Amino acid sequence: MTGRTTRSAEPPQSGAAGKASRQLPRRGLLFGGAAAGLGALAAAGTQLAAAGQTTAPAAGTAEAVHGGGLVAFHGERQAGIDTPAQAHAAFVALDLRPGTSREGVKALLRLLSDDAANLCAGRPALADTEGELALVPARLTVTFGFGPGLVAAVDPARAPEWLKPLPAFKIDRLTPDFSDGDLLLQICADDPVTVAHAQRMLLKDSRSFATVRWVQGGFRRSYGSEKPGTTMRNLFGQVDGTSNPAPGSTDVERVVWGRGGHPAWVDNGTSVVIRRIAMNLDKWDEVDRAGREESVGRRLSNGAPLTGSHEHDDPDFAALSPHGFPVISDVSHLRRSRPDDPSQRIFRRAYNYDAAPGAGGVSDSGLIFVSFQADVARQFTPIQQRLAEADMLNLWTTPVGSAVFAVPPGCREGGFIGEQLFA
């Protein structure tokens, strides 16, 4: 396991500005022209000095409202994967600017890793003009994923075989607005202001090297609304993610971090698939409770399989109704997503989304389906193929976005995410 800990944030120390100022020469490449660079760096130094004088909320206050919670950025593995899911998330895909070199990619990753480390520790990023917003980390995590384009810019021969778009599924109606990308930034925290601030800081430092391809904002229940470990509900009202392997278990070690199917630079890393699933809530409204439960294969009240009483009861797919029909339909979501092959398992970390509806509409809502697994082709694709072939939920859901990324391991202090790719 990663050995990451969550603790209360400490106020920035007076030496933070001095430490940051020693890092300024490395940041000079962001600014064009010597004069412009010197002026920007001088301004950054002033901002950092001011940031060093700001204070965190009074001791005890931040703890009481949970804003001081920290998740370590540095470690053998990246945070934000088997970390207990935070309440808010932003998924940002970037495209490298044409002609970005191998050294340019390295510079970008150094900059973003440094920013993420500071922000996750409750410290302002370098040249952070709104440093006060960084003082409430609220369990912030920033997780990096590499798309095919980024790996190709560094060393095409080192791409995992599964690092490519998923096969075309007949249910897909994908748009480029939510698909593909060279670099993924998954930003999660228990406070939406923290997420928004971290996103802006990271994008400010990336704009010399990359452009934004898409952004997807997601949410779960607010922190403290439910007991820790409660399975989330999607906007259909379903309990979503019951079959996940338990964090800290040997199953997670095998499903998420298991070796095989990828080159050595991904060791202690994994892969992530992000699918944006539009949910037709207006049509779902027309289905009665029995029909909803039959399509899912679980009770809406507590997520129990229709053959059980509790959420984590094993489903009995052989059970028949008094009329001789399967209690859990062969085309229910539960049956189609449950593999007979135990190697076909994934770790879900999904978020809901609710966008502005179009003219005359009531809602534009759905699920940002986030799946971590050691090998996309072996674990994720067969499950998705079964769902595409026959799943009653397809009557009310449509995949409109899809992206696959390799998730590199974590980094030590002074290092950067993805450094193994350059070895």
C-alpha positions as CSV (number, residue, x, y, z in Angstrom):
1,M,0.0,0.0,0.0
2,T,1.0,3.6,-0.4
3,G,1.2,4.5,3.3
4,R,-0.5,7.9,2.6
5,T,-2.0,9.7,5.6
6,T,-4.6,12.3,6.1
7,R,-3.9,15.0,8.7
8,S,-4.7,18.6,9.5
9,A,-3.0,21.4,7.5
10,E,-0.4,23.6,9.2
11,P,-0.1,27.3,8.4
12,P,2.6,28.1,5.8
13,Q,5.9,28.8,7.5
14,S,7.9,31.9,7.0
15,G,10.6,30.0,5.1
16,A,8.2,28.9,2.4
17,A,8.7,32.1,0.3
18,G,12.5,31.6,0.5
19,K,12.3,28.0,-0.6
20,A,10.0,28.9,-3.4
21,S,12.2,31.7,-4.6
22,R,15.1,29.3,-5.0
23,Q,12.9,27.4,-7.4
24,L,12.2,30.5,-9.5
25,P,15.0,30.0,-12.1
26,R,13.5,26.7,-13.0
27,R,10.2,28.4,-13.7
28,G,11.7,31.1,-15.9
29,L,11.0,29.0,-19.0
30,L,7.3,29.9,-18.7
31,F,7.9,33.5,-19.6
32,G,9.0,34.7,-23.1
33,G,11.9,37.2,-23.3
34,A,14.5,38.2,-20.8
35,A,12.8,41.4,-19.7
36,A,9.4,39.9,-19.5
37,G,10.8,36.9,-17.6
38,L,12.6,39.2,-15.0
39,G,9.5,41.3,-14.5
40,A,7.2,38.3,-14.1
41,L,9.7,36.6,-11.7
42,A,9.9,39.7,-9.6
43,A,6.2,39.9,-9.4
44,A,6.0,36.3,-8.5
45,G,8.5,36.9,-5.7
46,T,6.3,39.7,-4.3
47,Q,3.2,37.5,-4.4
48,L,5.1,34.6,-2.7
49,A,6.3,36.9,0.1
50,A,2.7,38.0,0.6
51,A,1.5,34.4,0.5
52,G,4.0,33.5,3.1
53,Q,2.4,36.1,5.4
54,T,-1.1,34.7,5.1
55,T,-2.4,32.4,7.9
56,A,-4.5,29.4,7.8
57,P,-7.8,29.4,9.8
58,A,-7.4,29.3,13.5
59,A,-6.2,26.0,14.9
60,G,-9.2,23.8,15.6
61,T,-11.5,25.7,13.3
62,A,-10.2,24.1,10.1
63,E,-10.3,20.7,11.9
64,A,-13.9,21.2,12.9
65,V,-15.1,21.9,9.4
66,H,-12.8,19.3,7.8
67,G,-11.0,21.8,5.6
68,G,-7.6,21.0,6.9
69,G,-7.5,17.4,5.8
70,L,-4.3,16.5,3.8
71,V,-3.6,13.6,1.5
72,A,0.2,13.2,0.8
73,F,1.1,14.0,-2.8
74,H,4.5,12.2,-2.7
75,G,4.7,8.5,-2.5
76,E,5.3,5.3,-4.4
77,R,1.9,5.5,-6.0
78,Q,-0.3,8.4,-6.9
79,A,-3.1,9.5,-4.6
80,G,-6.6,9.8,-5.9
81,I,-7.0,6.2,-7.0
82,D,-7.7,4.0,-4.0
83,T,-8.0,7.2,-1.8
84,P,-11.5,7.4,-0.4
85,A,-13.4,9.4,-2.9
86,Q,-13.9,13.2,-2.2
87,A,-17.1,15.1,-2.8
88,H,-16.1,17.1,-5.8
89,A,-13.9,16.5,-8.9
90,A,-12.7,18.1,-12.1
91,F,-11.3,16.0,-14.9
92,V,-9.2,18.0,-17.3
93,A,-7.8,16.7,-20.5
94,L,-5.0,18.7,-22.2
95,D,-3.5,18.4,-25.7
96,L,0.2,19.2,-26.2
97,R,0.9,22.1,-28.4
98,P,2.2,21.0,-31.9
99,G,5.9,20.5,-31.9
100,T,6.2,20.0,-28.1
101,S,9.5,18.2,-27.6
102,R,10.5,15.4,-25.1
103,E,12.2,18.1,-23.0
104,G,9.1,20.3,-23.2
105,V,7.0,17.4,-21.8
106,K,9.5,16.9,-19.0
107,A,9.4,20.6,-18.1
108,L,5.6,20.6,-18.1
109,L,5.4,17.6,-15.8
110,R,8.0,19.1,-13.4
111,L,6.0,22.3,-13.2
112,L,2.7,20.6,-12.6
113,S,4.1,18.1,-10.1
114,D,5.6,21.0,-8.1
115,D,2.3,22.9,-8.2
116,A,0.3,19.9,-7.2
117,A,2.6,19.0,-4.3
118,N,2.2,22.5,-2.9
119,L,-1.5,22.7,-3.3
120,C,-2.1,19.2,-1.8
121,A,0.0,20.3,1.2
122,G,-2.2,23.4,1.8
123,R,0.4,25.8,0.4
124,P,0.1,28.3,-2.5
125,A,1.5,27.3,-5.8
126,L,4.4,29.3,-7.1
127,A,3.1,32.8,-8.3
128,D,-0.3,32.0,-6.8
129,T,-2.1,35.3,-6.9
130,E,-4.9,33.9,-4.7
131,G,-2.8,32.1,-2.2
132,E,-5.4,32.3,0.5
133,L,-7.6,29.8,-1.5
134,A,-4.8,27.2,-1.1
135,L,-5.0,27.2,2.7
136,V,-8.0,24.9,2.8
137,P,-6.8,21.7,1.0
138,A,-9.9,19.7,2.0
139,R,-8.2,16.3,1.1
140,L,-7.1,17.6,-2.3
141,T,-5.5,15.1,-4.7
142,V,-4.2,15.7,-8.1
143,T,-3.7,12.5,-10.2
144,F,-1.9,12.5,-13.6
145,G,-2.8,10.3,-16.6
146,F,-0.8,10.0,-19.9
147,G,-2.6,9.7,-23.2
148,P,-1.1,8.2,-26.4
149,G,0.0,11.6,-27.7
150,L,2.1,12.4,-24.6
151,V,3.8,9.0,-24.5
152,A,4.5,9.3,-28.3
153,A,6.2,12.7,-27.7
154,V,8.6,11.1,-25.2
155,D,9.1,7.6,-26.6
156,P,6.5,5.9,-28.8
157,A,8.1,2.5,-28.2
158,R,7.2,2.6,-24.5
159,A,3.4,2.8,-24.9
160,P,1.4,0.0,-23.3
161,E,-0.6,-2.0,-25.9
162,W,-3.8,-1.0,-24.3
163,L,-3.1,2.8,-24.5
164,K,-5.4,3.6,-27.3
165,P,-9.1,4.5,-27.8
166,L,-11.5,1.8,-26.8
167,P,-13.1,-0.3,-29.6
168,A,-16.2,1.2,-31.1
169,F,-19.3,0.0,-29.3
170,K,-22.7,0.1,-30.9
171,I,-24.3,2.1,-28.1
172,D,-21.7,4.9,-28.3
173,R,-22.5,8.4,-29.6
174,L,-19.1,9.9,-28.8
175,T,-18.2,13.5,-29.3
176,P,-14.6,15.0,-29.3
177,D,-15.8,17.4,-26.6
178,F,-15.4,14.7,-24.0
179,S,-13.0,12.2,-25.7
180,D,-9.3,11.4,-25.8
181,G,-6.5,13.8,-24.8
182,D,-2.7,13.8,-24.2
183,L,-2.6,14.5,-20.5
184,L,-5.3,14.0,-17.8
185,L,-5.5,16.0,-14.6
186,Q,-7.9,14.4,-12.1
187,I,-8.5,17.0,-9.3
188,C,-10.5,15.9,-6.3
189,A,-11.3,17.6,-3.0
190,D,-14.1,17.9,-0.5
191,D,-14.6,21.6,-1.3
192,P,-15.5,23.0,-4.8
193,V,-13.5,26.2,-4.2
194,T,-10.4,24.1,-3.6
195,V,-11.0,22.1,-6.8
196,A,-11.6,25.3,-8.8
197,H,-8.5,27.0,-7.5
198,A,-6.2,24.0,-8.1
199,Q,-7.6,23.7,-11.6
200,R,-6.8,27.3,-12.4
201,M,-3.3,27.1,-11.0
202,L,-2.4,24.0,-12.9
203,L,-3.8,25.3,-16.2
204,K,-1.9,28.6,-15.8
205,D,1.4,26.7,-15.7
206,S,0.4,24.3,-18.5
207,R,-0.6,26.9,-21.1
208,S,2.9,27.4,-22.6
209,F,2.9,23.7,-23.4
210,A,-0.7,22.5,-23.8
211,T,-4.3,23.6,-24.5
212,V,-7.4,22.4,-22.8
213,R,-9.3,19.7,-24.7
214,W,-12.2,19.2,-22.3
215,V,-13.2,19.7,-18.7
216,Q,-15.7,17.6,-16.8
217,G,-16.9,18.6,-13.3
218,G,-18.4,16.0,-11.0
219,F,-19.9,15.6,-7.6
220,R,-21.0,13.2,-4.9
221,R,-22.8,13.7,-1.6
222,S,-21.2,16.5,0.4
223,Y,-18.5,15.5,2.9
224,G,-20.1,14.3,6.1
225,S,-23.6,13.7,4.6
226,E,-23.1,10.0,4.8
227,K,-21.0,7.6,6.8
228,P,-17.5,6.9,5.4
229,G,-17.5,4.0,3.0
230,T,-21.1,4.4,1.9
231,T,-21.6,3.5,-1.7
232,M,-22.5,6.5,-3.8
233,R,-25.8,6.9,-5.7
234,N,-26.0,8.1,-9.2
235,L,-28.7,10.4,-10.5
236,F,-31.0,7.5,-11.3
237,G,-31.1,7.0,-7.6
238,Q,-29.2,3.7,-7.9
239,V,-26.5,2.6,-5.5
240,D,-23.5,2.7,-7.9
241,G,-20.3,0.7,-7.3
242,T,-21.3,-2.1,-4.9
243,S,-19.1,-4.6,-6.6
244,N,-15.9,-2.6,-6.0
245,P,-13.0,-4.5,-4.3
246,A,-12.5,-3.1,-0.8
247,P,-9.8,-0.5,-0.4
248,G,-6.7,-2.0,1.2
249,S,-7.6,-5.5,0.2
250,T,-5.6,-8.0,-1.9
251,D,-8.3,-7.6,-4.5
252,V,-7.4,-4.0,-5.0
253,E,-3.8,-4.9,-5.3
254,R,-4.5,-7.3,-8.0
255,V,-7.3,-5.4,-9.9
256,V,-5.7,-1.9,-9.8
257,W,-2.0,-2.4,-9.4
258,G,-1.4,-5.8,-10.7
259,R,1.7,-6.1,-13.0
260,G,1.4,-7.4,-16.5
261,G,0.3,-5.9,-19.8
262,H,2.4,-2.7,-19.4
263,P,6.0,-1.6,-19.6
264,A,8.2,-1.2,-16.6
265,W,7.6,2.6,-16.3
266,V,4.0,1.9,-15.3
267,D,5.0,-0.3,-12.4
268,N,3.2,1.0,-9.3
269,G,0.9,2.8,-11.7
270,T,-2.3,1.6,-13.4
271,S,-4.7,2.7,-16.2
272,V,-7.9,4.8,-16.1
273,V,-10.8,4.8,-18.5
274,I,-13.2,7.8,-18.3
275,R,-16.6,7.4,-19.9
276,R,-19.2,10.2,-19.9
277,I,-22.6,8.6,-19.7
278,A,-25.6,10.7,-20.5
279,M,-28.7,9.6,-18.5
280,N,-32.2,10.4,-19.8
281,L,-33.8,11.2,-16.6
282,D,-37.0,12.4,-18.3
283,K,-37.6,8.9,-19.8
284,W,-36.5,7.3,-16.6
285,D,-39.3,9.2,-14.8
286,E,-41.8,7.2,-16.8
287,V,-40.6,3.8,-15.4
288,D,-42.2,2.5,-12.2
289,R,-40.2,1.3,-9.3
290,A,-40.5,-2.4,-10.2
291,G,-39.3,-1.7,-13.7
292,R,-36.3,0.3,-12.5
293,E,-35.3,-2.5,-10.1
294,E,-35.6,-5.2,-12.8
295,S,-33.4,-3.2,-15.2
296,V,-30.7,-2.8,-12.6
297,G,-31.1,-6.1,-10.8
298,R,-30.9,-4.4,-7.4
299,R,-33.3,-2.9,-4.9
300,L,-33.3,0.9,-5.1
301,S,-33.8,1.1,-1.3
302,N,-30.4,-0.3,-0.3
303,G,-28.7,-1.7,-3.4
304,A,-29.3,-5.3,-2.4
305,P,-29.6,-7.8,-5.3
306,L,-33.2,-8.8,-6.0
307,T,-32.3,-12.2,-4.5
308,G,-30.9,-10.8,-1.3
309,S,-31.6,-8.4,1.6
310,H,-28.4,-6.4,2.0
311,E,-26.2,-4.5,-0.5
312,H,-23.2,-6.8,-0.4
313,D,-25.2,-10.1,-0.6
314,D,-24.0,-12.3,-3.4
315,P,-26.6,-12.4,-6.2
316,D,-28.3,-15.7,-7.1
317,F,-28.5,-15.7,-10.8
318,A,-30.1,-19.2,-10.8
319,A,-33.1,-18.1,-8.7
320,L,-36.5,-18.3,-10.5
321,S,-39.7,-16.5,-9.8
322,P,-43.0,-18.4,-9.1
323,H,-43.7,-18.1,-12.9
324,G,-40.3,-19.7,-13.8
325,F,-38.5,-16.5,-14.9
326,P,-35.1,-15.5,-13.5
327,V,-35.5,-13.2,-10.5
328,I,-32.4,-11.3,-11.8
329,S,-32.9,-10.8,-15.5
330,D,-30.2,-12.0,-17.9
331,V,-30.2,-8.6,-19.4
332,S,-30.2,-6.6,-16.1
333,H,-27.2,-4.3,-15.5
334,L,-26.1,-6.4,-12.6
335,R,-26.0,-9.6,-14.6
336,R,-24.3,-8.1,-17.7
337,S,-21.6,-6.3,-15.7
338,R,-20.8,-9.2,-13.4
339,P,-18.1,-11.3,-15.1
340,D,-17.8,-15.1,-14.9
341,D,-14.1,-14.6,-15.4
342,P,-12.7,-13.3,-12.1
343,S,-9.9,-11.5,-13.9
344,Q,-12.4,-9.2,-15.5
345,R,-12.8,-6.8,-12.6
346,I,-12.3,-3.0,-12.3
347,F,-12.3,-0.4,-9.5
348,R,-14.9,2.3,-10.0
349,R,-14.5,5.9,-8.8
350,A,-17.4,7.6,-10.6
351,Y,-18.9,11.1,-10.2
352,N,-22.3,12.5,-11.1
353,Y,-22.6,15.5,-13.4
354,D,-25.5,18.0,-14.0
355,A,-25.0,20.4,-16.8
356,A,-27.2,23.2,-18.1
357,P,-30.1,21.7,-20.1
358,G,-30.7,22.7,-23.7
359,A,-33.6,24.8,-24.8
360,G,-36.9,23.2,-23.7
361,G,-35.1,20.5,-21.7
362,V,-35.3,19.8,-18.0
363,S,-31.9,18.2,-17.4
364,D,-28.6,17.3,-18.9
365,S,-27.3,14.9,-16.3
366,G,-25.3,11.7,-16.1
367,L,-22.3,9.9,-14.8
368,I,-18.6,10.4,-15.2
369,F,-17.7,6.8,-15.1
370,V,-14.1,6.5,-13.9
371,S,-12.5,3.0,-13.9
372,F,-9.1,2.0,-12.7
373,Q,-7.6,-1.3,-13.7
374,A,-4.1,-2.8,-14.4
375,D,-4.9,-3.7,-18.0
376,V,-7.7,-2.1,-20.0
377,A,-7.9,-4.7,-22.7
378,R,-8.1,-7.6,-20.3
379,Q,-10.3,-6.2,-17.6
380,F,-12.4,-3.3,-18.8
381,T,-13.1,-3.9,-22.5
382,P,-14.8,-7.4,-22.1
383,I,-17.2,-5.9,-19.5
384,Q,-18.1,-2.9,-21.7
385,Q,-18.7,-5.2,-24.7
386,R,-21.2,-7.3,-22.7
387,L,-23.0,-4.1,-21.6
388,A,-23.1,-2.8,-25.1
389,E,-24.6,-6.0,-26.5
390,A,-27.5,-6.3,-24.0
391,D,-28.1,-4.2,-21.0
392,M,-31.6,-2.9,-20.2
393,L,-30.1,0.4,-18.9
394,N,-29.0,1.2,-22.5
395,L,-32.6,2.3,-22.9
396,W,-31.9,5.3,-20.7
397,T,-28.1,5.8,-21.0
398,T,-25.8,6.9,-23.9
399,P,-22.0,7.1,-23.8
400,V,-21.0,10.5,-25.2
401,G,-17.3,10.6,-24.2
402,S,-14.5,8.1,-23.8
403,A,-10.8,8.4,-23.0
404,V,-8.0,6.0,-21.9
405,F,-4.9,7.1,-20.0
406,A,-1.9,5.3,-18.5
407,V,-1.4,6.4,-14.9
408,P,2.3,6.5,-13.9
409,P,3.6,5.8,-10.4
410,G,4.0,8.5,-7.8
411,C,7.1,10.5,-7.2
412,R,9.5,11.3,-4.3
413,E,10.1,14.8,-3.0
414,G,12.2,16.7,-5.6
415,G,11.0,14.3,-8.4
416,F,8.1,14.6,-10.8
417,I,5.2,12.5,-12.0
418,G,6.2,10.4,-15.0
419,E,10.0,10.6,-14.5
420,Q,10.3,6.8,-15.1
421,L,9.1,7.3,-18.7
422,F,12.2,9.4,-19.4
423,A,14.7,6.9,-17.8
